[in-house]
């Protein structure tokens, strides 16, 4: 009986050896891959959290310097953000704060550079759009109208459609292209929600140009009712 059990155990050991010889290398490789992936993911998460914490500290430095009007410290902190943490939202936010502070202080060149960086390099489309709109306003003040128009003629998130159309209308008006400006103002008017006050401002612009979008909309609606 003992010999029989010994033989069975030996047979099981032989089967196990055969299985391991056949599949052992593959199993070990898969295990190493899985454990390596887990370790890499944990390392990446740690790196991400560390990046965010350090970027937040530099952003706070920009914010504090902005409140005290210390442009030199703001530029230094923003420069560190750009060089080390360019992919974070804090860097884009800091660029917008820096630009506003510089504009308020009359530093047009510095504001322009900060806005241009955010418009081109930010990792968030919303911040890019906001920076582009603000930069286009700066360029309008500098009479660089072609560059301003080019800046707002690219692709923007859908939620910026109305504001961008209004800005294009303003630039086209300054260029003396009234018909094109009216078309953009109409696009802006139609894109804005009726409850948004900005829509009323666009309507005022259109009225000043002899266009009454509310009246036209009512006429179209009345025509549709007659057809029914």
C-alpha positions in Angstrom: 0.0 0.0 0.0 2.9 2.3 0.9 4.6 1.5 -2.3 1.5 2.3 -4.3 1.2 5.7 -2.6 4.9 6.4 -3.3 4.4 5.6 -6.9 1.3 7.9 -7.1 3.3 10.7 -5.5 6.2 10.1 -7.8 3.9 10.2 -10.8 2.3 13.5 -9.6 5.8 15.0 -9.1 6.8 13.9 -12.5 3.6 15.5 -14.0 4.3 18.7 -12.1 7.9 18.8 -13.3 6.7 18.2 -16.9 4.1 21.0 -16.6 6.7 23.4 -15.1 9.3 22.5 -17.7 6.7 23.2 -20.4 5.0 26.3 -19.0 7.2 27.6 -16.2 9.1 30.2 -18.2 5.9 31.6 -19.6 4.2 31.7 -16.2 7.2 33.4 -14.7 7.3 36.0 -17.5 3.6 36.8 -17.1 4.0 37.1 -13.3 6.9 39.4 -13.7 5.0 41.5 -16.3 1.9 41.8 -14.0 3.9 42.7 -10.9 6.1 45.0 -13.0 3.0 46.8 -14.3 1.5 47.2 -10.9 4.8 48.6 -9.6 5.0 51.0 -12.6 1.4 52.1 -12.1 2.0 52.8 -8.4 5.2 54.7 -9.3 3.4 56.7 -11.9 0.6 57.6 -9.4 3.2 58.7 -6.9 4.9 60.8 -9.5 1.6 62.4 -10.6 0.7 63.2 -7.0 4.1 64.6 -6.3 4.0 66.7 -9.5 0.6 68.1 -8.6 1.7 69.0 -5.0 4.8 70.8 -6.2 2.9 72.6 -9.0 0.2 73.7 -6.5 2.9 75.2 -4.2 4.4 77.2 -7.1 0.9 78.3 -8.1 0.3 79.6 -4.6 3.5 81.5 -4.9 2.2 83.1 -8.1 -1.1 83.9 -6.4 0.5 85.5 -3.4 3.0 87.5 -5.5 0.0 88.7 -7.6 -1.8 90.0 -4.6 1.3 91.9 -3.4 2.1 93.1 -6.9 5.5 91.4 -7.0 5.9 90.8 -10.7 9.5 89.5 -10.5 8.5 86.8 -8.1 5.4 85.9 -10.2 7.6 85.6 -13.3 10.1 83.4 -11.5 7.4 81.1 -10.1 5.6 80.9 -13.5 9.0 80.2 -15.2 9.5 77.3 -12.8 6.0 76.0 -13.5 6.6 76.2 -17.3 9.9 74.4 -17.1 9.0 71.6 -14.7 5.2 71.3 -14.6 4.0 72.5 -18.0 1.4 69.8 -18.3 -0.5 70.8 -15.1 -3.6 73.0 -14.9 -1.9 75.1 -12.3 0.6 76.3 -14.9 -2.2 77.5 -17.2 -4.0 79.2 -14.3 -0.8 80.9 -13.2 -0.2 82.1 -16.7 -3.6 83.8 -16.8 -3.1 85.4 -13.4 0.3 86.7 -14.4 -1.1 88.1 -17.7 -3.9 90.0 -15.9 -1.5 91.4 -13.3 0.9 92.6 -16.0 -1.9 94.1 -18.0 -3.1 96.0 -14.9 0.4 97.2 -14.4 0.8 98.3 -18.1 3.3 95.5 -18.9 1.8 94.7 -22.3 4.8 92.7 -23.6 4.9 90.5 -20.5 1.1 89.9 -20.6 1.3 89.0 -24.3 4.1 86.5 -23.7 2.2 84.8 -20.8 -1.1 84.6 -22.8 0.7 83.3 -25.9 2.3 80.5 -23.9 -1.0 79.4 -22.3 -2.8 79.7 -25.7 -0.2 77.4 -27.3 1.1 75.1 -24.6 -1.7 74.6 -22.0 -3.0 71.0 -21.8 -6.6 72.1 -21.3 -8.6 73.3 -24.3 -10.7 75.6 -22.1 -7.7 77.5 -20.8 -6.2 77.6 -24.3 -9.5 79.2 -25.6 -9.6 81.7 -22.7 -6.0 82.7 -23.3 -6.6 83.1 -27.0 -9.5 85.4 -26.4 -7.7 87.6 -24.0 -4.6 87.7 -26.2 -6.8 88.7 -29.2 -8.1 91.7 -27.1 -4.5 92.7 -26.4 -3.7 92.5 -30.1 -6.7 94.6 -30.9 -5.5 97.3 -28.6 -2.1 97.1 -30.4 -3.9 97.4 -33.8 -2.5 94.0 -34.8 -5.9 93.1 -36.3 -4.8 90.4 -38.8 -3.0 88.6 -36.0 -5.9 89.0 -33.7 -8.3 87.6 -36.3 -6.1 84.7 -37.0 -6.0 83.9 -33.3 -9.8 83.5 -33.1 -10.2 81.7 -36.4 -9.0 78.3 -35.2 -10.8 75.5 -33.5 -12.5 76.2 -30.1 -14.6 74.2 -27.7 -18.3 74.4 -28.4 -19.0 76.4 -25.3 -16.8 79.2 -26.6 -18.6 79.4 -30.0 -20.7 82.5 -29.2 -18.0 84.5 -27.5 -15.5 83.8 -30.3 -18.0 84.8 -33.0 -18.6 88.1 -31.1 -14.9 88.8 -30.9 -14.5 88.0 -34.6 -17.2 90.5 -35.3 -15.4 93.2 -33.3 -12.2 92.6 -35.2 -13.9 92.6 -38.5 -15.6 95.9 -37.7 -12.2 97.5 -36.9 -11.0 96.2 -40.2 -13.9 97.9 -42.0 -15.5 94.6 -43.0 -19.1 95.4 -41.8 -20.9 92.7 -43.7 -18.6 90.0 -42.4 -18.9 91.5 -38.9 -22.7 91.4 -39.0 -22.6 87.7 -40.0 -20.4 86.9 -37.0 -22.6 89.0 -34.7 -25.6 87.1 -35.9 -23.8 83.8 -35.3 -23.0 84.9 -31.8 -26.5 86.1 -31.1 -28.0 82.8 -32.2 -25.5 80.8 -30.3 -26.1 82.5 -26.9 -28.8 81.3 -24.7 -31.7 83.8 -24.4 -31.1 84.1 -20.6 -27.5 85.2 -21.0 -27.0 88.9 -20.7 -24.1 88.9 -23.1 -26.7 88.2 -25.9 -28.3 91.5 -25.2 -24.9 93.2 -25.8 -24.5 91.5 -29.2 -28.1 92.6 -30.1 -27.1 96.2 -29.3 -24.2 95.9 -31.7 -26.5 94.5 -34.4 -29.1 97.2 -33.9 -26.4 99.9 -34.2 -25.6 98.4 -37.6 -29.3 98.4 -38.7 -29.9 94.7 -38.0 -32.7 93.6 -35.6 -32.3 89.9 -34.9 -35.2 89.7 -32.5 -37.6 91.1 -35.1 -36.2 88.8 -37.8 -36.6 85.8 -35.5 -40.2 86.7 -34.8 -40.9 87.2 -38.5 -39.5 83.7 -39.3 -41.6 82.2 -36.5 -44.8 83.9 -37.7 -44.1 82.7 -41.3 -43.7 79.1 -40.0 -47.0 79.4 -38.2 -48.8 80.6 -41.4 -47.4 77.7 -43.3 -48.8 75.3 -40.8 
